[in-house]
Amino acid sequence: MTSFYSVISLIAMKKLVLLTTLLVVFMTANAQQNTKKDSLKTEKLDKVIVKSSRATAETPITYSEISKIEIEKVNLGQDIPVLLKYLPSTVSTTFDGTGIAYTDIRIRGADNSRINVTLNGIPYNDADSQTVFWVNLQDFASSVENIQVQRGVGTSTNGAGAFGASINVLTDDYATEPFAEIANSYGSFNSRKHTVKLGTGLLNDHFAFSGRLSRIESDGYIDRAFSDLSSYFLSGIYKTDRTLVKALAFGGEEITGLAFAGVDEATLATDRRFNADGLFFDRDGNQQFHDNQTDNYKQDHYQLHTTHTFNSNWTGNLSLHYTYGRGFFEQYIDDQAFFDPNFSGNLEFYRLPSFTLNGELIESADLITRSHLNSDFYGTVFNINYKTNKLDAIFGGSWNRYDGEQFGEIIASDISPLPSIPTRFFDNNSDKKDVNLYAKATFKLGNRLSFYADAQLRNIDYTANGSLFNPNATLSVNENYTFFNPKAGLTFKANQNNSLYFSYARANREPARVDFENGNPEPESLNDFELGWRLNTKRFKVNTNVYYLDFTNQLVLTGELDQVGFPIRQNSGSSFRLGLEVDATISLSDKLFARPNIAISTNKNRDFIAQRDGELQNLGTTNISFSPDFVAGNAITYAPTDHLSFTFFSKYVSEQYLANIDAESSRLDSYFTNDLNVQYVIDGFSIVKSIVLTGQINNIFDETYENNGFFFSFDVPDAAGTGVSTIDGTGFYPQAGINVLFGATFKF
């Protein structure tokens, strides 16, 4: 039955759409009447869409940016986390070993569920799990104008709070001239990308349309970790001198082979590419692999942005969005699976009755299951900006709602009778409403000093109910959170080349669904202190900052995975991260450039409590999991001509722990990788404007390394039979050795 709230929400959305339409008409008419009064360029309006969540040189926020040109140079099919891995304090991980399909990113040790990602100011993190599924942004880098990464809490933004960083993505601006592009790349492990882009240019000085179709495929470095990704991106704009209306539709489908099982230390030495996902033994004891151990998901996004400049001081933006997601992953459940007796085809676990076959009581069987997720996410984002020579103020907010359903089905069994095909064995739903209001301003206090203030009020209403994968657990969540998140800072411009900044930010964050599934979590809070220095000269630019992040009830990764391979987190009580970050751009000559960065940090839990040997133990100060103390990167570019460039990328990540207990068995070794990128541009053709040839050799020195893993423990009776002892286990995700990608882009 449709709830009263759903009806009200539907009515509200319809009224909002009507209001937006009327607003567009009013703005357009107003703009046409005032065209002669204001000569502001519409190109600026495209940036207004993301301005409310972006930092500038006058904002006391630590951030980095990557431009369209930089993205295009390395965009040969790998996911956005891999393209960003050379930024400060950034660690990228992949599950297929090459960086295509399932990838992950951590910044300042924070996993991707704690990194706020917005696409044109619209929240992208899955509202229920708070995780960023980059696999559903297939070839999205081909439609990106630029990316800003704010480390720490950052500015007030939409969606879940940023506890490690914010990644703000702005999609392509419109082109004034017609264009067409065909891009193809091919490389190791049968990896290939095919992209076609078209644009009309500006029609009648008011309209522009463009589109992209992409296909990415790869066999993966890990056995059966294949990828089959297809996507689209459509854009249409209407503009006047003072108004921009931008409509976007993008999305795609991903079919990938599951590769979350990892390998143990012994297997690393014998078969690094081994994939235990889908492994089972038939009735004769023969090892087999399920040929459809896959993730299958579709996601479609719709965005409507309306931006208007009322006069030289006032600019406003109103955006509507809707995301529709649906899909499943399929798994083979072996009745003799060694890793979990409750996950080994136990019929009672899967809500099936035991039965008698040939006089024998059968209580387990081989099963094939599908776990489904269907979701709707929609809402509105708005802001209005007032700007003078002394003041730049923004008021904004958002209202978003997530409505999701998860359910599991048994679609086949080797011997067990099924009541129906499919047979549903768990079913639950989530409803999350998120309201956010903020005001922020930068005041210039003279020619050298500016003051930044930012205050956000956020309310979350979250319910989740139903049965879970484990039949002994149910989901019953009915929580309401109200968070106040203030921020303030100063920027002092010592001279034309030097500036200093200091800021304080408070952030609060609600637990995610997976946290409720694995316990009774508390919301977490963070106090973020940032002190930085920026130097900007013609040949030398450097950004240096010291940060201190003080957490209460930080939800840290335990290293363990749940039954469907999702990382488990727990509140750690009191913890902190203290670090120094330095990044620079150095022009060694007109043809030689370097972009080094380093991050040195200490990341600690205070008085960490863990279950060991049958009892709770206070382990004192321990290292926070997945938090290396030293991360460094560099990019050296040599461009002998305007058409040819060589870039040598380097990345070093020190050792880290996969759990919070400092166990030696949970240690992940350090690694140092290097990539070489070569780009050559050919132009002067009559039909083709240019041909861009790109080659990239990844891991050029063939480093053998793992950049991710998991950790688990279980208790067994001790030898004396008087208690229990804790046994630990570790899994690793191996990465590919030397591999290559080659691409050619034809621009018309």
Secondary structure, DSSP 8 states (H G I E B T S, - for coil): ---HHHHHHHHHHHHHHHHHHHHHHHHHHHHHHTGGG----THHHHHHHHHTT---TTSS-EEEEEEHHHHHHH-SS--HHHHTTTSTTEEEEESSSSSSSSEEEEETTB-GGGEEEEETTEE-S-TTT----GGGSTTGGGGEEEEEEEESS-S--SSS--SSEEEEEEE----SS-EEEEEEEEEGGGEEEEEEEEE---BTTTEEEEEEEEEEEE--SSTT--EEEEEEEEEEEEE-SSEEEEEEEEEEEEEEE---S-B-HHHHHH-TT---TTEEE-TT--EEE-TT-EEEEEEEEEEEEEEEE-SSSEEEEEEEEEEEEEEEEEEEE-TT-SS-GGGSSBTTTTT---EEETTEEE-B--EEEEEEEEEEEEEEEEEEEEE-SSEEEEEEEEEEEEEEEEEEEEEEESSS--SSSSEEEEEEEEEEEEEEEEEEEEEEETTTEEEEEEEEEEEEEEEEEEE-SSTT-EEEEEEEEEEEEEEEEEEEE-SSSEEEEEEEEEEEE---HHHHHTS----EEEEEEEEEEEEE-SSEEEEEEEEEEEEES-EEEEEEE-TTS-EEEEE-SEEEEEEEEEEEEEESSSSEEE--EEEEEEEEEES-EEEETTEEEE--SEE-TT--SEEEEEEEEE-SSSSEEEEEEEEEE--EESSSS--GGGEE--EEEEEEEEEEEEE--SS-SEEEEEEEEESTT----EEEEEEEEEEEE-TTSSSEEEEEEEEEEE---SEEEEEEEEE-
